[in-house]
Each structure stands twice: as C-alpha cells, then as structure tokens.
Amino acid sequence: MGRDSLVSPPSGALDTLGERLVTDAASADDAFTAVLAEGDRLLGDLGLTWDRLLDVAAVSFATGVTPERIAARLAGGPADTARRPFSERLLFLKETRLDARGKEYSTRAISAGTGRAVSQGGVHHLLSGRNEPGREVAAALERFFGVQVGWCSLSEGEALASYVGPLVRQLKTVRMLADLQARGVRSIAARSVPGYAAGPELLEALLPTLLAELGPDQPRRRTDESAGRRRADVRVRPARRRRHRASFAGVLPPRRFPDADRS
C-alpha cells in the first residue's frame, strides 16, 4: 500500500479508522435534531433566540458546515444527510487554518507537520479526492490542523451536534438557576466539596437535587446578613476544612445570554 497508507476511493465512505462507515444518515441527523429541539425549548423558556447564543461564523469555523446551512438548520430547515468526502472536509481545514503569515499551508508544510506520515504528493492526492487516508494518516492530518481526530469524517448533523450539544447542556443549567432565582435563592455555597474548584460540573449535578429539596412552593432559605441576600446551602460530609463559593447573582440579565460569575 505504500508508506502513506493511501487507498483508492471505495464505493462507500471510510471513517478515520479506515473501516467502512454505516451510512445511516437518519441516525446521524437525529443527533442534531434532538439537540436542536431541546435547545429551542430551553431558549424559549429563557426568552432567548439562537442568534443571541451562537456566532454562526464561529460555528462554521469549528464544524466545517457553511453559515448558510447552519442558519437553515437553526431555522428548522431539512437536514443535509449526505456525508461529505474526506477531501472536502480536509480542504476546508486547509483554507481556514492558516499559518503565522495568514497564508494557507503548502502541501510540503502539511507533510512535514504530520511528521511525514503522508508525503507531499500524498497530501495533494487527498486534497483532490484521488485517494482516501488510512487511520494514521487521517489522524495525523487532523492533529496538524488542530481538530479532534475523526473531524474530517463527521456528517453535518454530527458536526453540529458536537458543537451545539455542550451549549445546550449549559442552557439546562441556566434554566435550573432561573428556577432557583424564581424561588428567592440568589447564591449557592458548596462547603468542603473536594474537587469543586476544578469546574462547574458539580454545581450542574447538584442543581436538580437542590430544586427538588426546595420544593415547588417555598424554598429552604436563610439570610446571609453580611450580603443581605438569600442563600441556599449545599452541605456534604466535610473531607477538608475548605470552603468554595459559587454565586450566580446577576447570572440571568434580562434577555441576554448569561456569563456565570464565580468568585
């Protein structure tokens, strides 16, 4: 097969492992369809719209999906279920991931950047669609351009779901914070929680439980006299004498996508 691990294009597409893809376009599209539906619901609850949440140009850069297609999908348009050729996705990376001079990388520079996993001629053949890559070559090219391994084999629905999905997850957290605010809670103090400072994941996991404990009507509240605000405490068995505080006061400004503050 040669040192570049290149093969002629088969009748079916290849994934980055060099194996035939299961061309189930419906299931690939369903991943984003579900994300989109949940996002629509959450944005409606928060009085927001997709254009307030997403920068279409940034989404296009990250996913390789054109701004026109992104706008169409967000507006409820039909999915494009055709899986794009590896060459098309690779060419997008070449045109958008530029060198320090703001120029496209040459095939020679790309070859060198992959550690010679693919030759200069091999890069040219991949960009032109004359050959398909094996696993090592595809992964080396994707790493060179700074995207996740497998990026060049993502369908439209998979690419959009991978980008929008985490944002929708954040919206779920914001929605729960809004519910807490509606019940009079203005900040949350998490005490002696190992690993809390590493990120917001613990707060996200605790919010459903906290909402359930507060009940549908009256929250369990106590006054923080020094701050003059209501506060809900999340208590766990202390492991160390440490206290971390996450406040979401002001996290939901009217009709603006929030940036959660953490002090």
Secondary structure, DSSP 4 states (H G I P E B T S, - for coil): -TTTTEE---SS-B-TTSSB----HHHHHHHHHHHHHHHHHHHHHHT--HHHH--HHHHHHHH---HHHHHHHHTTPPP--PPPPHHHHHHHHHHHS--TTS-PPPHHHHHHHTTSSS-HHHHHHHHHTS-EE-HHHHHHHHHHTT--TTGGG--HHHHHHHHHHHHHHHHHHHHHHHHHHHTT--EEEEES-TTGGG-THHHHHHHHHHHHHH-SS----EEETTTTEEEEEEE---SSS-EEEEE-TT-S-TTS-------
